[in-house]
Amino acid sequence: MNTFGRIFKGALIAACALTAIGASAQQSRKLTYATFYGSSEFYEMSAKYFMEEVTKRTQGKITFQPYYGGTLLKTAEMSTGLAKGAADVGAAVPAAFNPREFPLTGVVMPFISENPIAVTYAFKELMDTTPELQQEYQRNNQKLLWALASGENSLWTNKPIRTAADLKGSRIRAIIGVADGIKALGGTPISIPWVEALELVQRGGAEGVSGTPFNQAVITKVYDMAPYASNAGRMGVYTPVTWSINLDTWKSLDAATQKVMEEVAAEVPGKYFAAYEGEMNKAVEQARTAKMTYVPLDDAEVKRWQDVARPEVQKKWADMARPRYKNPQELVDKFTVLVRKYEAKHPYETGFDRLSKK
């Protein structure tokens, strides 16, 4: 073998050795995963994909112990528990349940877009280009892995809501921006757990529930308690659901494992929305045969809802966001531009619009 051959062979052996060292550097770890969703809920397909792929691509070095249905951390406890290390990875809705700690995440507000695909990719780009938004998670000892925009909002009541006037005096379970919109329109938002709200509607103690995506509401048969459905003035997407990892846990992982997690996390939205179309079709077909009544609002009424509610929703958010971002309107405008860009790339038809078609 000539000198060049010996050098090449030596370099190849060294490279293989380094690869082997890199592959074996990460000690075997079992990470806890906490979520308030049940194991069969559609949102959970994203986390299941992430956990399965990370385990596979780390050759079993990283495995996960999932805790579903709030068995480890309840909905309102999730972000705080994750920050303190009660779980390694967790699903949360921080803009809804921890708005003071995550005010900038709340830039995903009602009346900006009905397209959850566009909002998901716009929020990702906003995160990547906005240091203040990144710092929001770092301050709370977390690293955001991925976020998925909720589906378009729906309003379910025990009486038909044809105009904003029909909302006046009605007690509606709602959260964050949805609640601010309901209040601006004359309704009375109440903040109680979802299941309790449905029971309250059934007993006549409240008139309706909101703050739930169309597909999730239909598949869980909300219409059994509140049979009249509305798009609530085309409120659209009202919050992101986030999946984060405790920052201390993240820093304890080696670089190769971190790289695998980031690669898989980047794939999650595409995998999720590829299956989302089938989920929407399933929900629409179920709605067509259900004992429910969709009460559409005409364009003039939609405009009235938006003209009244949108400024109030954005003002309330801006007041909370201002200590973390000097000019909140600038952030809203930046986010809206990104949403419009992704709307053009990913056309979307809402569940109620699909339902209205013969």
Disulfide bonds with the S-S distance in Angstrom:
none
